[in-house]
Each structure stands twice: as structure tokens, then as C-alpha cells.
Amino acid sequence: MYIAPQFSVFMVNKPGVLALALSEFAKAKINITAITMMDSAEHGVMRVVFENPEKAKEVLSKLNMPYNQTDVLCVDLANRAGELAIVAEKLAKGHINISYAYCTAGGKGGRTTGVLKVSDVKKAMKLLQNHNKTSKAQTATRRSKAARA
């Protein structure tokens, strides 16, 4: 679990704009940790977490794309049903609001990253500090489908 800068990039909603931005990030060898897109009639908003935010800022400036930057909580999750629900329940019990959330695509049986915009990042981290330990223990004690049949 870690805090990362997330960029909300405002783009004209027309063909090729997203492709251009993604191509420029690729050319600069900037890996994308997580991404989601939203749209409206006039513009699209790309929310994205990069492995190298400083290089990403340079690319966005070069492309003349306006953006806002905010801190988000990135939580390591097992790629299985209910993992994000467990995190949301823990935060709800601690009175932490989740403004929005999205996840990376994880491999089958692998790990994924949940990206959460929360009202109090530090408090959320304290509430979730044992999440990965608990989650891994639950994974270790689960029986295979064949054993459950």
C-alpha cells in the first residue's frame, strides 16, 4: 500500500487524442500503473497513475494537456471476488469516504492494484495497514475448487 500522485488529464473528446497521449508516454518509456477514462460531450478525463510522475509531467506539458494532480491510495489486492469490498468496508467502519475508485487489470489468480481517492489518506493507511497480511493468510487457507467439490 502506498500513496501516489494521480493525474486527471483533460482532453478534447475526439478521435486520436487518447492514442497520441498514450503513444507519447510509451515513447518516453513511462509505465502506467493504473488508468481510467471518463467522458462528457465536450471533453474526456483520463485519471492515471504513473511509475514516473515527473517524466509524465514533462510529456503532458509538451502535449499542452491541462491536468490536476492529487494524492490517491494504492492498495495491493488479490485478484478475486470481494477483495475491494473488504477494503471499502474497513474504510467505512473508520468513517473514511471513498470519492471514487478503480482497479488495474490483474492476471488470473494474481494481484491487482486498487486506486482509491479517499477523504483522509493517512487515516486510511492506518486502517488498512494489515490488509495485505490478512488477505495473504486468507489466500493460503483457501482450498482448491477440486478439494471443495
Beta strands, then each sheet from edge to edge (+ up, - down):
strand 1: 2-12
strand 2: 32-39
strand 3: 43-50
strand 4: 67-78
strand 5: 98-103
strand 6: 111-118
sheet 1: 2+ 3- 1+ 4- 6+ 5-
end
